[in-house]
Amino acid sequence: MSLIFRLAGQRGASQFLKNNAGLINCVRPVTIKASKVTLPAEEGHDERNMKLKRPQSPHLTIYKPQLTAILSISHRATGMVLAAYTVGLGLAGIVAPEAVPNYIDCLHDVSPTIVQFIKFSLAFPMCYHFWNGIRHLIWDTGKFLTISGVYNTGYLMLLITFLSAGYLTFV
């Protein structure tokens, strides 16, 4: 079917061109020459910008560290630390040859300072993540969303975090 239409189109076009002598002079044969494709060199974003002499963006180094940014990053970090503690201590409890209370008794025999350091390193991320989460829940109610409210709740949260972590360390 397509062959019939192609032949009809060629014959119809040639008849049209012969009847219209003015159009014959406008039509000329075109040949297409194949050439190899050259791919652009693979360069990264920084290399391309250096080649184009564009300045590099200063990123975070130009900003003064703010309490809000540091508390936000710390909240994420303590969440990751708590997840690592959960997975690590859970796996250690499963594969350990002795029961967990045996290891705790061994730590008490070593030094009370080491035990307090371990307690604080376990308690601080938990307290920080907990109290900062409470702070965010209070924000969700629409309270303390001014700049002074955000900073005041940040300092208050840090104070409560250190007090509760210290309490859990020495109890």
C-alpha positions as YAML, in Angstrom:
chain: A
units: angstrom
residues:
- id: 1
  name: MET
  ca: [0.00, 0.00, 0.00]
- id: 2
  name: SER
  ca: [2.79, 2.44, 0.91]
- id: 3
  name: LEU
  ca: [4.59, 1.56, -2.32]
- id: 4
  name: ILE
  ca: [1.54, 2.56, -4.35]
- id: 5
  name: PHE
  ca: [1.29, 5.92, -2.60]
- id: 6
  name: ARG
  ca: [5.01, 6.55, -2.98]
- id: 7
  name: LEU
  ca: [4.91, 5.85, -6.75]
- id: 8
  name: ALA
  ca: [1.79, 7.96, -7.17]
- id: 9
  name: GLY
  ca: [3.43, 10.80, -5.28]
- id: 10
  name: GLN
  ca: [6.58, 10.64, -7.41]
- id: 11
  name: ARG
  ca: [4.66, 10.61, -10.66]
- id: 12
  name: GLY
  ca: [2.30, 13.33, -9.50]
- id: 13
  name: ALA
  ca: [5.18, 15.51, -8.34]
- id: 14
  name: SER
  ca: [7.14, 15.04, -11.53]
- id: 15
  name: GLN
  ca: [4.06, 15.87, -13.65]
- id: 16
  name: PHE
  ca: [3.47, 18.96, -11.50]
- id: 17
  name: LEU
  ca: [7.07, 20.12, -11.90]
- id: 18
  name: LYS
  ca: [7.05, 19.55, -15.69]
- id: 19
  name: ASN
  ca: [3.85, 21.53, -16.11]
- id: 20
  name: ASN
  ca: [5.19, 24.41, -14.02]
- id: 21
  name: ALA
  ca: [8.47, 25.29, -15.72]
- id: 22
  name: GLY
  ca: [9.22, 28.04, -13.22]
- id: 23
  name: LEU
  ca: [9.44, 25.58, -10.36]
- id: 24
  name: ILE
  ca: [11.95, 23.34, -12.11]
- id: 25
  name: ASN
  ca: [14.64, 25.95, -11.88]
- id: 26
  name: CYS
  ca: [14.11, 26.25, -8.13]
- id: 27
  name: VAL
  ca: [14.56, 22.54, -7.42]
- id: 28
  name: ARG
  ca: [18.13, 21.29, -7.21]
- id: 29
  name: PRO
  ca: [19.51, 17.97, -6.11]
- id: 30
  name: VAL
  ca: [20.86, 17.74, -2.58]
- id: 31
  name: THR
  ca: [23.36, 15.16, -1.41]
- id: 32
  name: ILE
  ca: [23.96, 14.41, 2.24]
- id: 33
  name: LYS
  ca: [27.45, 13.47, 3.27]
- id: 34
  name: ALA
  ca: [27.85, 11.33, 6.41]
- id: 35
  name: SER
  ca: [30.44, 12.48, 8.91]
- id: 36
  name: LYS
  ca: [31.66, 11.23, 12.25]
- id: 37
  name: VAL
  ca: [30.03, 12.66, 15.32]
- id: 38
  name: THR
  ca: [32.44, 14.21, 17.76]
- id: 39
  name: LEU
  ca: [31.19, 14.09, 21.31]
- id: 40
  name: PRO
  ca: [31.97, 17.03, 23.57]
- id: 41
  name: ALA
  ca: [34.60, 16.37, 26.18]
- id: 42
  name: GLU
  ca: [33.13, 15.23, 29.46]
- id: 43
  name: GLU
  ca: [33.84, 17.91, 31.98]
- id: 44
  name: GLY
  ca: [32.37, 18.59, 35.34]
- id: 45
  name: HIS
  ca: [30.45, 21.62, 36.50]
- id: 46
  name: ASP
  ca: [33.51, 23.28, 38.05]
- id: 47
  name: GLU
  ca: [35.76, 22.68, 35.04]
- id: 48
  name: ARG
  ca: [33.17, 24.11, 32.65]
- id: 49
  name: ASN
  ca: [32.73, 27.21, 34.82]
- id: 50
  name: MET
  ca: [36.51, 27.72, 35.06]
- id: 51
  name: LYS
  ca: [36.81, 27.44, 31.28]
- id: 52
  name: LEU
  ca: [34.04, 30.03, 30.86]
- id: 53
  name: LYS
  ca: [35.75, 32.24, 33.51]
- id: 54
  name: ARG
  ca: [32.72, 32.25, 35.79]
- id: 55
  name: PRO
  ca: [33.29, 32.94, 39.49]
- id: 56
  name: GLN
  ca: [32.70, 30.14, 41.95]
- id: 57
  name: SER
  ca: [29.86, 30.58, 44.40]
- id: 58
  name: PRO
  ca: [31.07, 31.24, 47.97]
- id: 59
  name: HIS
  ca: [28.58, 28.69, 49.42]
- id: 60
  name: LEU
  ca: [28.32, 28.51, 53.22]
- id: 61
  name: THR
  ca: [31.73, 29.92, 54.07]
- id: 62
  name: ILE
  ca: [30.56, 33.54, 53.80]
- id: 63
  name: TYR
  ca: [27.78, 33.17, 56.36]
- id: 64
  name: LYS
  ca: [28.17, 33.62, 60.08]
- id: 65
  name: PRO
  ca: [27.04, 30.44, 61.89]
- id: 66
  name: GLN
  ca: [23.58, 30.97, 63.34]
- id: 67
  name: LEU
  ca: [22.02, 29.19, 66.28]
- id: 68
  name: THR
  ca: [19.04, 28.07, 64.22]
- id: 69
  name: ALA
  ca: [21.20, 26.40, 61.57]
- id: 70
  name: ILE
  ca: [23.44, 24.70, 64.13]
- id: 71
  name: LEU
  ca: [20.46, 23.40, 66.11]
- id: 72
  name: SER
  ca: [18.84, 22.07, 62.93]
- id: 73
  name: ILE
  ca: [21.99, 20.24, 61.84]
- id: 74
  name: SER
  ca: [22.50, 18.92, 65.38]
- id: 75
  name: HIS
  ca: [18.93, 17.61, 65.47]
- id: 76
  name: ARG
  ca: [19.58, 15.55, 62.35]
- id: 77
  name: ALA
  ca: [22.95, 14.39, 63.65]
- id: 78
  name: THR
  ca: [21.52, 13.24, 66.99]
- id: 79
  name: GLY
  ca: [18.78, 11.37, 65.12]
- id: 80
  name: MET
  ca: [21.48, 9.50, 63.16]
- id: 81
  name: VAL
  ca: [23.46, 8.83, 66.34]
- id: 82
  name: LEU
  ca: [20.36, 7.42, 68.05]
- id: 83
  name: ALA
  ca: [19.69, 5.17, 65.05]
- id: 84
  name: ALA
  ca: [23.31, 3.97, 65.09]
- id: 85
  name: TYR
  ca: [23.10, 3.30, 68.85]
- id: 86
  name: THR
  ca: [19.89, 1.34, 68.38]
- id: 87
  name: VAL
  ca: [21.24, -0.81, 65.57]
- id: 88
  name: GLY
  ca: [24.72, -1.21, 67.07]
- id: 89
  name: LEU
  ca: [23.65, -2.04, 70.61]
- id: 90
  name: GLY
  ca: [20.85, -4.28, 69.34]
- id: 91
  name: LEU
  ca: [23.25, -6.28, 67.17]
- id: 92
  name: ALA
  ca: [25.81, -6.38, 69.98]
- id: 93
  name: GLY
  ca: [23.16, -7.78, 72.33]
- id: 94
  name: ILE
  ca: [22.34, -10.51, 69.82]
- id: 95
  name: VAL
  ca: [25.87, -11.63, 68.92]
- id: 96
  name: ALA
  ca: [27.58, -11.12, 72.29]
- id: 97
  name: PRO
  ca: [28.67, -14.38, 73.94]
- id: 98
  name: GLU
  ca: [27.71, -13.16, 77.41]
- id: 99
  name: ALA
  ca: [24.55, -11.49, 78.71]
- id: 100
  name: VAL
  ca: [24.45, -7.68, 78.66]
- id: 101
  name: PRO
  ca: [24.46, -7.29, 82.51]
- id: 102
  name: ASN
  ca: [27.84, -9.03, 82.60]
- id: 103
  name: TYR
  ca: [29.35, -6.32, 80.41]
- id: 104
  name: ILE
  ca: [27.77, -3.57, 82.52]
- id: 105
  name: ASP
  ca: [29.29, -5.11, 85.66]
- id: 106
  name: CYS
  ca: [32.69, -5.19, 83.94]
- id: 107
  name: LEU
  ca: [32.36, -1.47, 83.14]
- id: 108
  name: HIS
  ca: [31.55, -0.64, 86.76]
- id: 109
  name: ASP
  ca: [34.69, -2.45, 87.84]
- id: 110
  name: VAL
  ca: [36.86, -0.37, 85.48]
- id: 111
  name: SER
  ca: [36.25, 3.23, 86.48]
- id: 112
  name: PRO
  ca: [33.24, 5.31, 87.49]
- id: 113
  name: THR
  ca: [34.46, 8.15, 85.24]
- id: 114
  name: ILE
  ca: [34.30, 5.93, 82.17]
- id: 115
  name: VAL
  ca: [30.81, 4.78, 83.14]
- id: 116
  name: GLN
  ca: [29.66, 8.39, 83.51]
- id: 117
  name: PHE
  ca: [31.16, 9.31, 80.14]
- id: 118
  name: ILE
  ca: [29.36, 6.38, 78.49]
- id: 119
  name: LYS
  ca: [26.10, 7.32, 80.21]
- id: 120
  name: PHE
  ca: [26.40, 10.93, 79.05]
- id: 121
  name: SER
  ca: [27.24, 9.90, 75.48]
- id: 122
  name: LEU
  ca: [24.07, 7.78, 75.48]
- id: 123
  name: ALA
  ca: [21.86, 10.30, 77.29]
- id: 124
  name: PHE
  ca: [22.83, 13.53, 75.52]
- id: 125
  name: PRO
  ca: [21.69, 12.62, 71.96]
- id: 126
  name: MET
  ca: [18.45, 11.20, 73.34]
- id: 127
  name: CYS
  ca: [17.71, 14.27, 75.48]
- id: 128
  name: TYR
  ca: [18.68, 16.71, 72.73]
- id: 129
  name: HIS
  ca: [16.56, 14.98, 70.09]
- id: 130
  name: PHE
  ca: [13.64, 14.66, 72.50]
- id: 131
  name: TRP
  ca: [13.60, 18.28, 73.70]
- id: 132
  name: ASN
  ca: [14.24, 19.71, 70.25]
- id: 133
  name: GLY
  ca: [11.36, 17.57, 68.96]
- id: 134
  name: ILE
  ca: [9.14, 19.04, 71.69]
- id: 135
  name: ARG
  ca: [10.28, 22.49, 70.57]
- id: 136
  name: HIS
  ca: [9.23, 21.71, 67.01]
- id: 137
  name: LEU
  ca: [5.85, 20.42, 68.20]
- id: 138
  name: ILE
  ca: [5.31, 23.71, 70.04]
- id: 139
  name: TRP
  ca: [6.16, 25.54, 66.80]
- id: 140
  name: ASP
  ca: [3.53, 23.44, 65.02]
- id: 141
  name: THR
  ca: [0.92, 25.05, 67.26]
- id: 142
  name: GLY
  ca: [1.99, 28.46, 65.90]
- id: 143
  name: LYS
  ca: [3.74, 29.69, 69.05]
- id: 144
  name: PHE
  ca: [7.25, 31.18, 69.42]
- id: 145
  name: LEU
  ca: [7.73, 31.65, 65.67]
- id: 146
  name: THR
  ca: [9.24, 35.13, 65.91]
- id: 147
  name: ILE
  ca: [13.01, 35.51, 65.69]
- id: 148
  name: SER
  ca: [13.31, 36.19, 69.41]
- id: 149
  name: GLY
  ca: [10.96, 33.26, 70.17]
- id: 150
  name: VAL
  ca: [13.03, 30.90, 68.04]
- id: 151
  name: TYR
  ca: [16.27, 31.95, 69.74]
- id: 152
  name: ASN
  ca: [14.78, 31.90, 73.24]
- id: 153
  name: THR
  ca: [13.33, 28.41, 72.77]
- id: 154
  name: GLY
  ca: [16.67, 27.29, 71.33]
- id: 155
  name: TYR
  ca: [18.62, 28.44, 74.38]
- id: 156
  name: LEU
  ca: [15.97, 27.05, 76.73]
- id: 157
  name: MET
  ca: [16.06, 23.71, 74.91]
- id: 158
  name: LEU
  ca: [19.86, 23.55, 75.25]
- id: 159
  name: LEU
  ca: [19.65, 24.31, 78.97]
- id: 160
  name: ILE
  ca: [17.00, 21.63, 79.56]
- id: 161
  name: THR
  ca: [18.99, 19.17, 77.42]
- id: 162
  name: PHE
  ca: [22.19, 19.57, 79.44]
- id: 163
  name: LEU
  ca: [20.31, 19.44, 82.75]
- id: 164
  name: SER
  ca: [18.37, 16.28, 81.84]
- id: 165
  name: ALA
  ca: [21.43, 14.58, 80.29]
- id: 166
  name: GLY
  ca: [23.45, 15.43, 83.41]
- id: 167
  name: TYR
  ca: [20.66, 14.08, 85.64]
- id: 168
  name: LEU
  ca: [20.54, 10.82, 83.67]
- id: 169
  name: THR
  ca: [24.34, 10.55, 83.80]
- id: 170
  name: PHE
  ca: [24.64, 10.80, 87.56]
- id: 171
  name: VAL
  ca: [21.53, 8.84, 88.58]
...
